[in-house]
Amino acid sequence: GCPGKPFGTKHQIAKVEASFQAQSGLPQLFEQIALYSSATSVFQRGVGAVNHCHAVSIKEGKTKIKIHVAKLSFPGGKRIAAYSLKFSIKGEPVGIDVVVEEVGNEIVQIGLADVPSPKLSQVKQFVTEAVQKIVKTPPAQG
């Protein structure tokens, strides 16, 4: 099975989330930054769990949605992982690319959803901007 929250709340100290979407609903960008007491172990466990996940079924109201999960190749070494999620809603193909990066004591998750799938170049740009912000302004503790 696939974990519901592979980068969960264990060892989590703080979390910030934001999302932006077009009036039509897509594209949608979401970002989550979480501070951990042990980011490396949480990152390794989470990535290990997601790497074994190839399909997830979720229920949205009465509709069952089957999501296909695939690992994306993404530059950045051992502290970054990227995944493509693909599914259909009422026959319309939707794609979400998600990048997870460990930056110091933080784990950054950035996703971009679009029809039929997001442009990976846009995802890379958002990840670069988010990581630069973290490096420049470390979060306040507590």
C-alpha positions in Angstrom: 0.0 0.0 0.0 0.8 3.6 -0.2 1.2 5.9 2.8 -1.4 8.7 3.2 1.2 11.1 4.4 4.7 9.8 3.7 6.3 13.0 5.2 4.1 13.0 8.2 4.1 14.8 11.5 6.6 12.6 13.4 9.5 14.9 14.4 7.7 17.9 12.9 8.2 21.2 14.7 6.4 23.6 12.4 4.7 23.7 9.0 3.7 26.4 6.5 1.4 25.8 3.5 0.3 27.9 0.6 -1.5 27.3 -2.7 -2.5 29.4 -5.7 -4.8 28.4 -8.5 -6.2 30.0 -11.7 -9.9 31.0 -11.7 -10.7 27.9 -13.8 -9.2 25.7 -11.0 -6.1 24.7 -13.0 -3.2 25.2 -13.1 -2.8 25.0 -9.3 0.5 25.4 -7.4 0.9 24.2 -3.9 3.8 24.4 -1.5 4.4 23.0 2.0 7.5 23.6 4.1 7.9 21.7 7.3 10.6 22.0 9.9 11.7 18.7 11.5 14.0 17.7 14.4 15.3 14.9 12.1 14.6 15.9 8.5 17.0 13.4 7.0 15.3 10.3 8.5 11.8 11.6 7.7 12.9 12.4 4.1 14.6 8.9 3.6 11.5 7.1 5.1 9.0 9.1 3.1 10.9 8.7 -0.2 11.4 5.0 0.4 7.6 4.6 0.9 6.6 6.6 -2.1 9.2 4.9 -4.4 7.3 1.6 -3.7 3.9 3.2 -4.5 2.6 2.9 -8.1 -1.2 3.4 -7.8 -3.4 5.0 -5.2 -7.2 5.0 -5.0 -8.9 7.9 -3.2 -12.6 8.7 -2.8 -13.7 12.2 -3.6 -17.3 12.3 -2.5 -18.9 9.3 -4.2 -16.3 9.2 -7.0 -13.4 6.8 -6.7 -10.2 8.2 -8.4 -7.3 5.9 -9.3 -4.0 7.8 -9.3 -0.9 6.4 -11.2 2.3 7.3 -9.5 5.7 7.4 -11.3 9.1 8.6 -10.2 10.4 11.5 -12.3 14.1 12.1 -13.0 14.9 15.5 -11.4 18.4 17.1 -10.9 19.6 17.7 -7.4 21.1 14.5 -6.0 20.2 12.5 -2.9 18.2 15.2 -1.1 15.5 15.6 -3.8 12.8 13.3 -5.2 10.2 14.0 -7.8 7.0 12.2 -8.8 4.3 12.4 -11.5 0.7 11.6 -10.5 -1.8 11.0 -13.3 -5.6 10.5 -13.1 -8.8 11.4 -14.8 -11.8 13.3 -13.5 -15.0 12.8 -15.6 -12.8 11.6 -18.5 -10.5 14.7 -18.3 -6.8 13.8 -17.8 -5.1 15.6 -15.0 -1.4 15.5 -14.0 0.3 16.6 -10.8 4.1 16.8 -10.6 5.4 16.8 -7.0 8.9 17.6 -5.9 10.2 16.9 -2.4 13.5 18.4 -1.2 15.3 18.2 2.0 16.9 21.6 2.8 18.7 21.7 6.1 16.1 20.8 8.8 13.2 21.4 6.4 11.3 19.3 3.9 9.8 21.3 1.0 7.0 19.8 -1.0 6.0 21.6 -4.2 3.3 20.4 -6.6 1.9 21.8 -9.8 -1.4 20.4 -11.2 -2.5 21.0 -14.8 -4.5 19.5 -17.7 -3.3 17.2 -19.2 -0.1 17.5 -17.3 2.2 20.3 -15.9 5.3 21.5 -17.7 8.3 20.2 -15.8 10.3 23.4 -16.6 7.7 25.4 -14.5 7.9 22.9 -11.6 11.8 23.3 -11.6 11.5 27.1 -11.6 9.1 27.0 -8.6 11.4 24.6 -6.7 14.4 26.8 -7.3 12.6 29.9 -6.1 11.2 28.2 -3.0 14.6 26.8 -2.0 16.4 30.1 -2.5 13.8 31.8 -0.2 14.5 29.2 2.6 18.2 29.5 2.3 18.0 33.3 2.6 15.4 33.4 5.4 15.6 30.6 7.9 12.3 30.2 9.8 12.0 31.3 13.4 12.2 28.5 15.9 9.2 27.7 18.2 
